[in-house]
């Protein structure tokens, strides 16, 4: 998994028999580790459809445990946790104030370095809410240039290799 993430993998789609014990074990295991979550389908046709739609997503989604974040919405600072994140957006769980689609948010993430080259990378990312459901919401990042996306992706790779 670390090799694929480090080498710019796109979405991973696996064709499996969903009734097998191995499938259930893989699902349980992948739900507790950091990294990416493959998409499971039961036929080649479904796999091709998933891969075509993932190209539009612009990057793999990282699932990183225990990555706290803060965000600013309507001049209020709220906290939450990331469900998943890519270089184009993320999904967050938070009990904070009421949110609605098209609200503008400033997302704040601090990554501690697992490597010696850097100490802490701070991101303040202008974002827009694209979906709200229950105590979670999804946002799309705005105004991230290619250099910032690369920096964010490197931090996500480091964080996913840290584990837990």
N, C-alpha and C positions, 0 to 999 in steps of 0.2 A: 504494500500500500504506500509506504514512504517513497519507494522508488518511483512509482507512477506519479505521485503528487509532485515530487521534486523535478520531474521531467515534463511538466506541463500537460498532464493528461486532460482529456476532455471528460465528458460524462462516461461512466462505465455502465454498460447494460449487460446483464447476464440472463441467459435463457436457462430456466430451471423448471423442474417438476415441483410445483408448489405443495404437493402432497408428501414430499419426502421429508424424513427426519433431518437430513443434512440442511435442507432449506430453512427449517425452523431454527436449527442451531446457529446458522449463519446470521439470520435476522436478529436473534437474541444477542449474539456477540457484537455485531456491528452497531447495535443501539447503545453500547456502553463505551466504545472506543472513539477516540478522536480521529478525524480524517474525513473521508468522503463516504457517502452511502451509495452503493450501486443501485441501479434500477433493475428490478427483477421482472421478467416477462416470461410467458410460456411458449412463444413462437418467434421465429425469425422475422415474420411480418411485423409483429408488435415491437420488436427490437429496432427495426428500421424506422418505424414511426417515431419512437422515443428519441432516437439519435437525430432525426431531422428536426424535431422540436427543441432539442437541447442546444443545437447550434444557435438558435435565436436567443438563448439565455445568456450567452456571452460569459462563459466561465463555469468551472466546477463549483459546486456548493460544498463548503467545508462545515463539518459538524465538530465544534470545539467545546468541550465541557468546561464549565466554570470560568467563562470569560465574561467578567462583569463589564457593563457599559453604562454610560450616562448619555442622556440626550436632552436637548433644549427644545421645548415646544411652548409657544406663546409666553416667552420670557420665564418659564418655569423649568427648573432642572429636575429631571426624573431619572430613576435608575431602572435597570432591567437586566435581562440575560439574553444572549443571542441563541436562537434555536439553530439557525444556519446562516452562513454568510458567503458571498462571492465577491468578486471585484466590481460587480454591478449593483449589488443591493444585499439586503438581509431581512431576516424575520426575527422579531423580538417578542419576548414575553415580558409584560409589565402591567402592574395594577394601577398605574398612574392616572392622570386626568384623562377625560374623554378625548378620543382621537377620531378624526374623520379623514376620508380619502381626500387627497390633495393638500393636506396640512404640510407645511414646511417644517423640517426638523434639522437640527444640527446634531449629528451623532458623534460622540466622543469615545474613542477606544485608546487605551494605553497598553502597548505590548512590551513586556520585559524581554530582554534579549536572552536567548539560550546560547547565543554565540558571542564571542569576544568583540566582534566588530562594532557592536552598538550597545548602548545601555538600555534606553527606552525609546520606542517609537510612538509618537502621539499622532492620532488622526482626529481631525475635526472635519467631518464630511457633511456638506450640505446635501440634504435628502428630501424626498417627497414621498408621503404615504400613498401606497397604491392599493392596499387591501387592509381591512380591519375585520377581525372576527374574535369575539370573546375578549380575553385578556391578552391577545396577541395582535400584532400588526406587521405588515411587510412594507418595506420602503425601497425605493430606487435611488441610487446615488446619482447626484448631479455634479457636474464640474470637476470630476476626477480626470486628470490628464493621464497619458500612458505611463509616465514616470511614477506618478502616485499609485496607479493601479499595480505596477510592478512591485513597488515598495510594500503595498498592502498584501499582495499575493505572497511575497517572500515572508512577511510576518505570519501569515496564515499557515504557510508550509512549516515554518519553525514551530509554531504553536501546536500544530497537529502532530508533529513528531515528538513533542514533549509528552504526549499521552494523557492517560487517566480517563 
